[in-house]
Amino acid sequence: MASFKTIRARAEQRKGGPKALAALLPKPPNPKALAKLGDDRVLAEMTKRVFSAGFVWSVIEAKWSGFEAAFFGFKPEILASKPDRYWDALVKDTRIVRNAAKIMSVRENAAFVREIAKEHGSFGKILAPWPSSDEVGLLELLAKRGNRLGGNSGQLLLRFLGWDGFVTSKDVVACLRDAGLDIAEEPKSKRDLAKIQAQFNAWAEETGLPYVHLSRICAMSIGENYERGRFPATRGGED
């Protein structure tokens, strides 16, 4: 496997040097802030990731105030008490994207968030201490106990909530394969995800960098070289 030093050097060359690359990296995740995150904001982000999957993100963002109103600020305890007729009516609510299966996922995920909160105090309190070296385990929890939170949706949820992890975007996978990792072009098997986890763990030990930086640098070292602020509307950044 290639050293991360080689990958970082390539990213720096593509982006205009070390300072230019550093400017493109997000702030390191803050576990204390994550632990204090309200369950309503967790459910809101779950909903945004579910509705954004396979959809143009800018459309969801443009309608987001309507989502907040329609779902009562995503307060799990309020949504849990809503009868079937409330959920049925949302299918005709023009404030949101009227996808029945995704609307019902909000109901299921509200229950999921409440269950975790009862077990750990809040959803943020299970996320904050969860080690980045076991993202695969956290993704498995989201997929098994949440609704429509598997695969890339789960990874992006963790990223947008502020948890320190990798995202297996097209460019990140291309970087890993180019570095010598034997994984599929669309890695979804437990075997491939375990290999990816192990490689990011090795790079984290090699560099001391947070996983979100490793993932972003990896993505920026290969593939389409987007200008800052000009990423495709369906992407949340270059990884």
Residue pairs with C-beta under 8 A, 6 or more apart in sequence:
1 179
1 180
1 181
1 199
1 202
2 178
2 179
2 180
3 206
4 203
4 206
4 207
4 209
4 214
4 217
5 206
5 207
7 175
7 179
7 217
7 218
7 221
8 21
8 207
8 217
8 221
10 221
10 222
11 21
11 217
11 218
11 220
11 221
12 18
12 20
12 21
14 220
14 221
14 225
15 21
15 24
15 220
15 225
21 217
21 220
24 216
24 220
24 228
24 238
25 212
25 213
25 216
25 217
26 212
26 213
26 216
26 237
28 164
28 210
28 212
28 213
29 162
29 163
29 164
29 210
29 212
30 162
31 128
31 129
32 128
33 162
34 124
34 127
34 128
34 161
34 162
34 163
35 122
35 124
35 125
35 127
35 128
35 129
36 124
37 122
37 123
37 124
37 127
37 161
37 162
38 122
38 124
39 75
39 76
39 113
39 114
39 117
39 122
39 123
39 124
40 73
40 74
40 75
40 76
41 74
41 161
42 113
42 123
42 124
42 161
43 74
43 75
43 76
43 79
43 106
43 109
43 110
43 113
44 67
44 68
44 71
44 73
44 74
45 157
45 160
45 161
46 106
46 109
46 113
46 146
46 149
46 157
47 67
47 71
47 74
47 105
47 106
47 109
48 60
48 64
48 67
48 160
49 149
49 153
49 154
49 156
49 157
49 160
50 102
50 105
50 106
50 109
50 147
50 148
50 149
50 153
51 60
51 67
51 96
51 97
51 99
51 102
52 60
52 156
52 234
53 148
53 152
53 153
55 97
55 234
56 233
56 234
57 233
57 234
57 235
57 236
58 233
59 97
60 67
60 97
63 95
63 96
63 97
66 93
66 94
66 95
66 96
67 95
67 96
68 74
69 95
70 90
70 93
70 95
70 96
71 79
71 96
71 106
72 78
72 79
74 106
74 110
76 110
76 111
76 113
76 114
76 117
77 114
79 106
79 107
79 110
80 110
80 111
80 114
82 107
87 103
87 104
87 107
90 96
90 98
90 103
91 98
91 100
91 103
92 98
96 103
101 148
102 148
104 147
105 147
105 148
108 146
108 147
109 146
109 147
109 149
112 145
112 146
112 147
113 123
115 145
116 122
116 123
116 126
116 145
117 123
119 126
120 126
127 138
127 158
127 161
127 163
130 137
130 138
130 163
132 163
132 164
132 165
132 200
132 204
132 210
132 211
133 197
133 201
133 204
134 197
135 155
135 158
135 165
135 166
135 197
135 200
135 211
136 190
136 193
136 194
136 197
138 158
138 163
138 165
139 150
139 154
139 155
139 158
139 193
142 149
142 150
142 154
142 157
142 158
143 149
143 150
143 151
143 154
146 154
149 157
151 188
152 167
152 168
152 169
155 165
155 166
155 167
155 168
156 167
156 236
158 165
159 165
159 167
159 212
159 236
160 236
164 210
164 211
164 212
165 211
165 212
165 215
166 172
166 196
166 200
166 211
166 212
166 214
166 215
166 218
167 215
167 239
168 187
168 193
168 196
169 219
169 235
169 239
170 223
171 218
171 219
171 220
171 222
171 223
171 224
171 238
171 239
172 215
172 218
172 219
172 239
173 183
173 185
173 186
173 187
174 222
174 223
175 218
175 219
175 221
175 222
175 223
176 183
176 196
176 199
176 218
177 183
177 185
178 222
179 199
181 195
181 196
181 199
182 195
183 192
183 195
183 196
184 192
187 193
187 195
187 196
200 211
200 214
200 215
203 209
203 214
204 210
204 211
204 214
207 214
209 217
215 239
216 237
216 238
216 239
218 239
219 238
219 239
220 238
220 239
226 232
226 238
231 237
231 238
